[in-house]
Amino acid sequence: MNNKIKTETRQERREKKLQKKKERMSKHGKGFIETYRNAIFKRLRIKEDGKK
């Protein structure tokens, strides 16, 4: 066997996992913001049409 294999501590594995999670969240957030923005504009358009 290879004795040079570095064993990771539980904390190191946890930090890597959290880092990956943060990276995924940022990508998800962009799509969510766009959807949210479109919903707000849609509501504003409906209100404007009702006032005319």
Buried (B, 14 or more C-beta within 10 A) or exposed (E): EEEEEEEEEEEEEEEEEEEEEEEEEEEEEEEEEEEEEEEEEEEEEEEEEEEE
